Every structure is written in structure tokens, then in C-alpha cells.
């Protein structure tokens, strides 16, 4: 090797190590600069001021952590404020005081049955094992008031503790108010109009904080123990609904918040997160223009359902959940009508709702006049009602196309007749980052992402196909408390 080649190699070697040294110094400087630019440092950051986020923050605070809540809207604006405010559980003092017998195994079996055995077994067992203490905590520590348990059909039975509304608020909104009050008493910081746009992490992909869009611009906040995502699902994000569920579902009416736009997906996707149950959601009937809910008439066991072309398109014996979903799937305009007569047992509940909200419906002494009043095809609907009544007399409803499987069918014969409109609505999505029983988000390598937690409807794995009424707020309570304790524990371990 010539001296010139040796000199060149030496120069190259020196240059490489020199560059590496400069890079190292530069990286250290950048890290220091980033540290200096931090707009706030906490033990834990919670994204979202709904029940799951507030419960996480309160629990973490009470366990010794310095915590902040970032809410992207100017107020709490998740699905809970629209909810009745039921919490589904077993073994509560309410059950005991009312003589309602229940067991953990029976409750767990119900949870798995409602999810068609597709819900994560460990998560549903964790819910079952912790919900009793969670409901007690809401009462004793937060001051939530629950009304008397009302016996209801399966799966709720005597398991639903409903939050008592206050001053015209829904039970869900009253729950949020109680949790906000608890945060104020504890001095927990809640920053509104702070939208998380990126999770910060180190080179080991441990979540260390979050970049936030504020009215003053973007800011970065660090969190010693990590971040809990409590932003809800993606039901209000048409692109995600189309991607994960299907284009037909984008035509569904939102039954909940317009703020649930999928940050549980967009924030965690860059971290190689494992997502589950992404095509699953809860649906229910609604009229988009007024948000009146005609679920009672759809569950009444009376009448026939027709689309705007005057044709039957589903089995009337389906639950309101299936009817709402089927309407969106099988009608291009996501619009249908229930035709009933005056013997329908729930008209005294349904019609006042429509009147109060000035929502049009049909009422007439003949089917022909009824159709004309709501612009339905007279000949087709008249033929449908006639065919239904004749099949009922012959005991051949199951031979109709599609079959009608009413167990106790009623004729459509007594005037006046009613035409009640409805659309398929989307309540909440079930898909999201898979969590474990510590509320830790899992990656595609079946490992927990350090410092990242998901709670409430942000998390995936618990629900599939459907859920027992009150189980969503129940899950928010159970896994919010778990995530809060885990964040506080991790913060203490990292301080040591």
C-alpha cells in the first residue's frame, strides 16, 4: 500500500470519527436543547377529559403522581355527555340492598356471550373482577349518585347502576361533572384546546411525552411515566370509518360526539401498535335531523319496517341494534319507516318524543292516507301490510321474504296507523390499540409499548359485536383506575 493510500485512509478514518464525534456532540446538544424547550414536565399525561381520562388522572394523582389532562375541545365533548350514564356491574351494594343475586362467573359469561366469545378473555375477566370496587369508588370517592336498579331484559337484568342526572343533564354528563369537580378539589390541571398531534418517544420507543397543538401554536410536554390515551374512538372520522368498516357505514348518523376522530389510531400507529376489532361498532336507530331516538318502537314487537321504496328488507324481530345496522347496509339513503297500528304498546313513549322535537311522522286512518302523508309508495306499502296480515292469520310469517320471526306477532289492523321514521346511527367504535390487563398498549411483536396506555373507547379488545348497556362506562372506570395506578407506580420506579 502506498504512502498516499495510507494517508487517504488515515484521513478518511479521522474524518469518520471526527464526524461521529461532531454528530454525538450535536445529538447531545439537540437533546439538551429539546429538554430546554420543554413546555412542561409531568409524571403522567392524560389525553381526553371524558370519564376514562378523568378517572385515570384522579387515580394517578391520588397515588402520588403529578398529572395533567389535555382536552382538544374547549370543554369535555366525548360520547359520555350524550349517554344515559349507566354503569354495568355485579356484586354492588345496590344489588345486595335490592335482593338481586348475581355472581362473578355469571357476569363474565354474560360479557363473553354478548361479544359472541370474541372479546378478549383476560380483559373481560379483569373487568368482571374490578367493576364492583370501581362502582363503590365512584360513589365513595367521587360522590356519584346512582338510582335504584330497575329490572331489565337480558343482558342487563339487575346489573345496571344508572347515574342520577342533575338539572336536566343526562346521567353521563352528570358523571363528567362529578369527575371534573373531583379534579378541581385535587388541583389537577386540565388544559382545554390542547390537541395531541404526536407522541414523543426515545430511541427505544418508550413514550416520553406528547406534542400538542394549542391556540399559541405547537408545544411539547414530557411525562416521566408516560401517556394515557382517552380520546375515544373514530366514529366521527369518515375516512377511518370507510377504511376499517366500509363506505356504507360513513352514511350512518352519529349518535354521539363529533369529536371522536380517531386520535387513538393516528397517534399510536407510528409506534407499530397492534389494532384489534377495527370493523366493530355499536349502532342504534336515530333520526339525523332532530336526534330523536325511536328505539322503543323498533323493539316493541309490532309492525313492519319498509325502506323509502316501500319494500320490507329485514326481519322485524331483530334487535334495534341490528335494525339500525341493517338499514345502513341495505338502503342507499339510510332511511326507513316502521308501520304500526294504534295497538302498538309503546306509542305513548315514542310519539311525545317526536312531538317535543318537532320531528315529522305519519298518522292516518287508512294505510293509503298514511303513505301519502309521508310520501311512501301507496301500492307497495299497502301490499306489504296486506301480505303481512294474511301471513299472520295463516301462521306463515316465517315464509315471507325476508322471513318475519316475531314470537308474539300482532296484526296491523286498528286505526289510526302510524309511520315512524328512523335511520341507522353509529354510537361508538370498538376497535383500537390492544391493551393488556395493565391497560398497557401492545405492539405487533406482542410486547407492551413502555409508557403508553389506552382507556375507555380508545382501547381495543374488550368489546366485539355488541356490549351490555353500561359496560362502556364500566370499562372506563375499571381500566381508568388501573392505568392511573400503573402510571403512578411507573413514575415512582423511574424516580428511584
C-alpha positions as CSV (number, residue, x, y, z in Angstrom):
1,X,0.0,0.0,0.0
2,X,1.4,3.4,-1.0
3,X,2.0,6.2,1.5
4,X,-0.6,8.2,-0.4
5,X,-3.2,5.5,0.0
6,X,-2.3,5.2,3.7
7,X,-2.6,8.9,4.1
8,X,-6.0,8.9,2.4
9,X,-7.2,6.0,4.6
10,X,-6.0,7.8,7.7
11,X,-7.6,11.0,6.6
12,X,-10.9,9.1,5.9
13,X,-10.7,7.3,9.2
14,X,-10.1,10.6,11.0
15,X,-12.9,12.3,9.1
16,X,-15.3,9.5,10.0
17,X,-14.5,9.5,13.7
18,X,-14.4,13.3,13.7
19,X,-17.8,13.4,12.1
20,X,-19.1,10.8,14.6
21,X,-17.8,12.9,17.4
22,X,-19.4,16.0,16.0
23,X,-22.7,14.1,15.5
24,X,-22.6,12.8,19.0
25,X,-22.0,16.3,20.3
26,X,-24.7,17.5,18.0
27,X,-27.2,14.9,19.3
28,X,-26.4,15.7,22.9
29,X,-26.8,19.3,22.2
30,X,-30.1,18.7,20.4
31,X,-31.3,16.6,23.3
32,X,-30.4,19.3,25.7
33,X,-32.0,21.9,23.5
34,X,-35.1,19.8,23.3
35,X,-35.1,19.5,27.1
36,X,-34.7,23.2,27.5
37,X,-37.6,23.8,25.1
38,X,-40.0,21.5,27.0
39,X,-43.2,23.5,27.8
40,X,-43.9,21.4,30.9
41,X,-42.8,18.3,32.7
42,X,-45.2,15.9,34.4
43,X,-45.2,12.3,35.8
44,X,-48.2,11.5,33.6
45,X,-50.1,13.0,30.7
46,X,-53.7,12.0,30.0
47,X,-55.3,12.8,26.6
48,X,-59.1,13.4,26.8
49,X,-61.4,14.8,29.5
50,X,-64.1,12.1,29.4
51,X,-64.8,9.7,32.2
52,X,-61.9,7.3,31.4
53,X,-59.4,10.1,31.1
54,X,-60.6,11.9,34.3
55,X,-60.7,8.7,36.3
56,X,-57.2,7.9,35.1
57,X,-56.0,11.4,36.2
58,X,-57.7,11.3,39.6
59,X,-56.3,7.8,40.3
60,X,-52.8,8.7,39.3
61,X,-52.9,11.9,41.4
62,X,-54.2,10.1,44.4
63,X,-51.4,7.6,44.1
64,X,-48.8,10.4,44.2
65,X,-48.2,11.4,40.5
66,X,-48.1,14.8,39.0
67,X,-50.6,14.7,36.2
68,X,-52.1,16.9,33.5
69,X,-55.1,16.4,31.3
70,X,-55.1,17.7,27.7
71,X,-58.5,18.1,26.0
72,X,-58.7,19.2,22.4
73,X,-62.0,20.9,22.7
74,X,-63.0,23.9,24.8
75,X,-65.0,21.5,27.1
76,X,-65.4,17.8,27.7
77,X,-67.0,16.7,24.4
78,X,-66.9,12.9,24.2
79,X,-69.7,10.4,23.9
80,X,-70.4,10.3,27.7
81,X,-72.2,13.6,27.8
82,X,-74.8,12.2,25.4
83,X,-75.2,8.9,27.4
84,X,-77.8,7.9,29.9
85,X,-75.0,7.2,32.3
86,X,-75.4,3.5,33.1
87,X,-72.6,1.5,34.7
88,X,-72.9,-2.3,34.3
89,X,-71.6,-4.3,37.2
90,X,-72.3,-7.0,39.7
91,X,-71.9,-7.5,43.5
92,X,-72.7,-3.9,44.2
93,X,-74.4,-2.7,47.4
94,X,-77.3,-1.8,45.2
95,X,-77.8,-5.4,44.1
96,X,-77.5,-6.6,47.7
97,X,-79.9,-4.0,49.1
98,X,-82.5,-4.9,46.4
99,X,-82.0,-8.6,46.9
100,X,-80.6,-9.2,43.4
101,X,-78.5,-12.3,43.3
102,X,-75.5,-12.4,40.9
103,X,-72.1,-13.9,40.6
104,X,-68.8,-13.1,39.0
105,X,-68.9,-16.1,36.8
106,X,-72.4,-15.3,35.6
107,X,-71.4,-11.7,34.9
108,X,-68.3,-12.8,33.0
109,X,-70.3,-15.4,31.0
110,X,-72.7,-12.6,30.0
111,X,-69.9,-10.3,28.9
112,X,-68.4,-13.0,26.7
113,X,-71.8,-14.1,25.4
114,X,-72.6,-10.5,24.2
115,X,-69.3,-10.4,22.4
116,X,-70.0,-13.7,20.7
117,X,-67.0,-15.1,22.6
118,X,-64.7,-12.7,20.6
119,X,-64.0,-10.3,23.4
120,X,-60.5,-10.6,24.9
121,X,-61.0,-13.1,27.8
122,X,-58.4,-11.6,30.1
123,X,-59.7,-8.1,29.6
124,X,-63.3,-9.2,30.3
125,X,-62.3,-11.2,33.3
126,X,-60.3,-8.1,34.5
127,X,-63.5,-6.0,34.1
128,X,-65.5,-8.6,36.0
129,X,-63.0,-8.8,38.9
130,X,-62.7,-5.0,39.3
131,X,-66.1,-3.4,38.5
132,X,-67.6,-3.9,41.9
133,X,-64.8,-1.9,43.6
134,X,-65.0,0.6,40.7
135,X,-68.6,1.4,41.3
136,X,-68.0,1.7,45.1
137,X,-65.1,4.1,44.3
138,X,-67.3,6.3,42.1
139,X,-69.8,6.6,45.0
140,X,-67.5,6.9,48.0
141,X,-64.6,8.9,46.5
142,X,-66.2,10.9,43.6
143,X,-69.7,11.4,45.1
144,X,-71.6,9.9,42.1
145,X,-75.3,9.2,42.9
146,X,-76.9,6.1,41.5
147,X,-80.6,5.5,41.3
148,X,-82.4,2.3,42.1
149,X,-81.6,-0.6,39.8
150,X,-84.5,-1.4,37.5
151,X,-85.0,-5.0,36.3
152,X,-84.4,-5.1,32.6
153,X,-84.2,-7.7,29.8
154,X,-81.0,-9.8,29.3
155,X,-78.2,-8.9,29.4
156,X,-78.7,-6.0,31.8
157,X,-81.1,-7.8,34.2
158,X,-80.4,-6.2,37.6
159,X,-76.9,-5.1,36.8
160,X,-77.2,-1.5,35.7
161,X,-76.5,1.3,38.1
162,X,-77.7,4.5,36.4
163,X,-76.1,7.8,37.4
164,X,-78.8,10.2,38.5
165,X,-78.9,13.2,36.2
166,X,-78.9,16.8,37.5
167,X,-80.6,19.9,36.3
168,X,-81.7,18.4,33.1
169,X,-78.3,16.8,32.4
170,X,-78.0,13.2,31.1
171,X,-76.5,10.7,33.6
172,X,-73.4,10.7,31.5
173,X,-73.0,14.4,31.7
174,X,-73.6,14.4,35.4
175,X,-70.9,11.8,35.8
176,X,-68.4,14.0,33.9
177,X,-69.4,17.0,36.1
178,X,-68.7,15.0,39.2
179,X,-65.3,13.9,37.9
180,X,-64.4,17.5,37.0
181,X,-65.4,18.6,40.5
182,X,-63.1,15.9,41.9
183,X,-60.3,17.2,39.7
184,X,-60.8,20.7,40.9
185,X,-60.7,19.7,44.5
186,X,-57.4,17.9,43.9
187,X,-55.9,20.7,41.9
188,X,-55.5,18.5,38.8
189,X,-54.6,20.6,35.8
190,X,-56.9,20.4,32.8
191,X,-55.8,22.3,29.7
192,X,-58.5,22.8,27.1
193,X,-57.9,23.4,23.4
194,X,-54.8,21.3,23.6
195,X,-54.9,18.7,20.8
196,X,-52.3,16.0,20.9
197,X,-50.8,15.6,17.4
198,X,-47.8,13.4,18.1
199,X,-46.5,11.0,20.8
200,X,-42.9,11.7,21.7
201,X,-40.6,8.8,22.3
202,X,-36.9,7.9,22.8
203,X,-34.8,5.7,20.6
204,X,-36.1,2.6,22.4
205,X,-39.7,3.7,21.5
206,X,-40.6,4.4,25.1
207,X,-43.2,7.1,25.2
208,X,-41.8,10.2,26.9
209,X,-44.4,12.9,26.2
210,X,-46.6,14.5,23.6
211,X,-46.6,17.3,21.1
212,X,-49.7,19.4,21.4
213,X,-51.4,22.0,19.2
214,X,-52.6,24.9,21.3
215,X,-54.1,28.3,20.4
216,X,-50.5,29.6,20.7
217,X,-49.0,27.0,18.4
218,X,-47.4,23.6,19.0
219,X,-45.8,22.8,22.3
220,X,-44.0,19.8,23.7
221,X,-44.7,18.3,27.2
222,X,-42.8,15.5,28.8
223,X,-44.1,12.7,31.0
224,X,-41.8,10.7,33.2
225,X,-44.2,7.7,33.4
226,X,-45.9,8.1,30.1
227,X,-49.1,9.0,28.4
228,X,-52.7,7.6,28.7
229,X,-54.9,7.9,25.6
230,X,-58.5,8.5,26.5
231,X,-59.6,10.3,23.3
232,X,-62.4,7.9,22.4
233,X,-62.8,6.0,19.1
234,X,-63.1,7.1,15.5
235,X,-66.8,7.1,14.8
236,X,-66.6,10.8,13.7
237,X,-63.8,10.3,11.2
238,X,-65.4,9.3,7.9
239,X,-62.0,8.3,6.4
240,X,-61.3,5.9,9.2
241,X,-64.8,4.5,9.2
242,X,-64.5,3.9,5.4
243,X,-61.1,2.3,5.8
244,X,-61.8,0.0,8.7
245,X,-65.6,-0.6,8.5
246,X,-66.8,0.2,5.0
247,X,-68.1,3.0,2.8
248,X,-71.7,2.2,3.7
249,X,-71.0,3.0,7.4
250,X,-70.0,6.5,6.5
251,X,-73.6,7.3,5.7
252,X,-74.7,6.4,9.3
253,X,-75.9,9.2,11.6
254,X,-73.6,10.0,14.5
255,X,-75.4,9.2,17.7
256,X,-72.6,10.5,19.9
257,X,-69.8,13.1,19.8
258,X,-68.4,14.7,16.6
259,X,-65.1,15.0,18.4
260,X,-64.2,11.3,18.4
261,X,-62.0,11.5,15.4
262,X,-59.5,8.6,15.9
263,X,-56.6,10.0,17.7
264,X,-56.3,6.6,19.4
265,X,-55.3,5.3,15.9
266,X,-53.4,8.3,14.4
267,X,-51.2,8.9,17.5
268,X,-50.3,5.2,18.1
269,X,-49.9,4.0,14.5
270,X,-46.3,5.2,14.2
271,X,-45.3,3.0,17.2
272,X,-46.1,-0.3,15.4
273,X,-49.2,-0.7,17.6
274,X,-51.4,-3.8,17.3
275,X,-55.0,-2.8,16.5
276,X,-57.9,-5.2,17.0
277,X,-61.7,-5.3,16.3
278,X,-61.4,-2.4,13.9
279,X,-64.5,-3.3,12.0
280,X,-66.7,-3.5,15.1
281,X,-69.0,-0.8,16.4
282,X,-72.3,-0.2,18.3
283,X,-75.2,1.0,16.3
284,X,-78.7,2.2,17.1
285,X,-81.7,4.0,15.5
286,X,-82.0,7.7,15.3
287,X,-83.3,10.5,13.1
288,X,-80.4,12.6,12.0
289,X,-82.3,15.9,11.7
290,X,-83.5,16.0,15.3
291,X,-81.6,13.2,17.0
292,X,-84.9,11.7,18.3
293,X,-84.4,8.0,19.2
294,X,-87.2,5.6,18.1
295,X,-85.6,2.5,19.7
296,X,-88.7,1.8,21.7
297,X,-91.0,1.2,18.7
298,X,-88.3,-0.9,16.9
299,X,-88.1,-3.1,20.0
300,X,-91.8,-3.3,20.6
301,X,-92.6,-6.4,18.5
302,X,-95.2,-4.5,16.5
303,X,-95.4,-3.6,12.8
304,X,-93.3,-3.9,9.7
305,X,-90.2,-2.0,8.5
306,X,-90.0,-0.7,5.0
307,X,-87.5,1.4,3.0
308,X,-88.3,4.6,1.1
309,X,-89.3,2.4,-1.9
310,X,-91.9,0.7,0.3
311,X,-90.2,-2.7,0.5
312,X,-89.5,-4.9,3.5
313,X,-85.8,-5.5,3.8
314,X,-85.2,-7.3,7.1
315,X,-86.7,-9.5,9.8
316,X,-88.7,-7.3,12.2
317,X,-87.8,-9.5,15.1
318,X,-84.2,-8.2,15.1
319,X,-83.0,-6.0,18.0
320,X,-82.8,-2.3,17.4
321,X,-79.0,-2.6,17.1
322,X,-79.3,-5.0,14.2
323,X,-82.1,-3.0,12.6
324,X,-80.0,0.2,12.7
325,X,-77.0,-1.5,11.1
326,X,-79.1,-3.4,8.5
327,X,-80.8,-0.1,7.5
328,X,-77.5,1.5,6.8
329,X,-76.2,-1.6,4.9
330,X,-79.2,-2.3,2.8
331,X,-80.6,1.1,1.9
332,X,-78.7,3.7,-0.1
333,X,-80.2,6.6,1.7
334,X,-80.0,5.0,5.2
335,X,-83.7,5.8,5.8
336,X,-86.6,3.6,6.7
337,X,-90.1,3.6,8.3
338,X,-91.9,1.4,10.9
339,X,-95.6,0.9,10.1
340,X,-97.7,0.2,13.2
341,X,-101.3,0.4,14.2
342,X,-102.7,2.1,17.3
343,X,-102.4,-1.1,19.4
344,X,-98.6,-0.7,19.5
345,X,-97.8,-0.7,23.2
346,X,-95.1,2.0,23.2
347,X,-96.7,4.8,21.2
348,X,-97.3,6.7,24.4
349,X,-93.5,6.9,24.8
350,X,-92.5,7.4,21.2
351,X,-94.9,9.9,19.9
352,X,-94.3,12.5,22.6
353,X,-90.6,12.4,21.8
354,X,-91.3,13.2,18.1
355,X,-93.8,15.9,19.1
356,X,-91.4,17.5,21.5
357,X,-88.6,17.7,18.9
358,X,-91.0,18.7,16.1
359,X,-89.9,15.6,14.2
360,X,-92.5,14.7,11.4
361,X,-94.1,11.3,11.4
362,X,-97.2,9.8,9.7
363,X,-100.6,9.3,11.3
364,X,-103.8,8.5,9.3
365,X,-107.0,6.4,9.5
366,X,-106.0,4.3,6.4
367,X,-102.8,2.8,5.2
368,X,-103.3,4.6,1.9
369,X,-103.6,8.0,3.5
370,X,-100.7,7.2,5.8
371,X,-98.4,6.6,2.8
372,X,-99.5,9.8,1.1
373,X,-98.8,11.8,4.3
374,X,-95.1,10.7,4.4
375,X,-94.5,10.2,0.7
376,X,-94.3,6.4,0.7
377,X,-95.4,4.4,-2.4
378,X,-99.1,3.7,-1.7
379,X,-99.5,0.4,-3.7
380,X,-96.3,-1.2,-2.5
381,X,-96.8,-0.4,1.2
382,X,-100.5,-1.4,1.1
383,X,-99.5,-4.7,-0.5
384,X,-96.8,-5.3,2.2
385,X,-99.3,-4.7,5.1
386,X,-101.9,-6.9,3.4
387,X,-99.4,-9.7,2.9
388,X,-98.2,-9.4,6.5
389,X,-101.7,-9.6,7.9
390,X,-102.6,-12.6,5.7
391,X,-99.4,-14.5,6.6
392,X,-100.1,-13.8,10.3
393,X,-103.5,-15.3,10.0
394,X,-102.1,-18.4,8.3
395,X,-99.2,-18.7,10.8
396,X,-96.8,-18.3,7.9
397,X,-94.8,-15.1,8.7
398,X,-91.6,-17.2,8.5
399,X,-92.4,-17.9,4.9
400,X,-92.3,-14.2,3.9
401,X,-89.3,-12.8,2.1
402,X,-87.4,-11.8,4.2
403,X,-88.9,-14.0,6.9
404,X,-90.5,-12.4,9.9
405,X,-89.8,-14.3,13.1
406,X,-91.9,-12.5,15.7
407,X,-92.6,-14.8,18.6
408,X,-95.9,-13.0,19.5
409,X,-96.9,-11.2,16.3
410,X,-99.7,-8.5,16.2
411,X,-101.8,-7.6,13.2
412,X,-101.7,-4.1,11.6
413,X,-105.4,-3.5,11.7
414,X,-106.6,-0.9,14.2
415,X,-106.7,2.8,13.1
416,X,-105.2,5.2,13.4
417,X,-102.0,3.9,11.7
418,X,-98.5,5.4,12.3
419,X,-95.4,5.6,10.2
420,X,-92.3,6.3,12.4
421,X,-89.1,7.3,10.6
422,X,-85.6,6.1,11.6
423,X,-82.0,5.9,10.3
424,X,-79.1,3.7,11.2
425,X,-76.8,5.5,13.7
426,X,-73.3,4.8,14.9
427,X,-72.8,5.2,18.7
428,X,-69.2,4.2,19.1
429,X,-66.4,2.2,17.6
430,X,-65.0,-0.8,19.4
431,X,-61.6,-1.0,17.6
432,X,-58.4,0.4,18.8
433,X,-54.9,-0.4,20.3
434,X,-55.0,-3.8,22.0
435,X,-54.3,-3.4,25.7
436,X,-53.4,-5.9,28.4
437,X,-54.8,-6.1,31.9
438,X,-52.5,-3.3,33.0
439,X,-54.0,-1.0,30.3
440,X,-50.6,-1.0,28.5
441,X,-50.8,-0.7,24.7
442,X,-49.4,-3.7,22.8
443,X,-47.3,-3.7,19.7
444,X,-47.2,-6.1,16.8
445,X,-44.4,-8.1,18.5
446,X,-46.8,-8.9,21.3
447,X,-45.0,-6.6,23.8
448,X,-46.1,-3.6,25.8
449,X,-45.1,-0.2,24.5
450,X,-43.4,1.3,27.5
451,X,-45.1,4.4,28.8
452,X,-48.2,4.1,26.6
453,X,-51.7,3.3,28.0
454,X,-55.2,3.4,26.5
455,X,-58.5,3.5,28.3
456,X,-62.2,3.8,27.6
457,X,-63.3,3.7,23.9
458,X,-59.7,4.4,22.9
459,X,-58.7,0.9,23.8
460,X,-59.4,-2.3,21.7
461,X,-60.0,-5.8,22.8
462,X,-62.8,-5.6,25.3
463,X,-65.9,-5.4,23.1
464,X,-66.9,-7.2,19.9
465,X,-70.3,-7.3,18.1
466,X,-72.2,-5.6,20.9
467,X,-72.0,-4.7,24.6
468,X,-74.2,-4.8,27.6
469,X,-75.7,-1.4,28.4
470,X,-73.5,0.4,30.8
471,X,-70.4,-1.7,30.1
472,X,-68.6,1.1,28.2
473,X,-68.7,3.4,31.3
474,X,-67.9,0.3,33.4
475,X,-64.8,-0.3,31.3
476,X,-63.8,3.3,31.5
477,X,-64.0,3.0,35.3
478,X,-62.1,-0.2,35.6
479,X,-59.2,0.4,33.2
480,X,-59.0,4.1,34.0
481,X,-58.3,3.2,37.6
482,X,-55.8,0.5,36.5
483,X,-54.0,2.9,34.1
484,X,-53.8,5.6,36.8
485,X,-52.2,3.3,39.3
486,X,-49.8,1.9,36.7
487,X,-48.7,5.4,35.7
488,X,-48.1,6.4,39.4
489,X,-46.2,3.2,40.0
490,X,-44.0,3.7,36.9
491,X,-43.3,7.3,37.9
492,X,-42.1,6.3,41.3
493,X,-39.9,3.5,39.9
494,X,-38.2,5.9,37.4
495,X,-37.5,8.4,40.2
496,X,-35.7,5.8,42.3
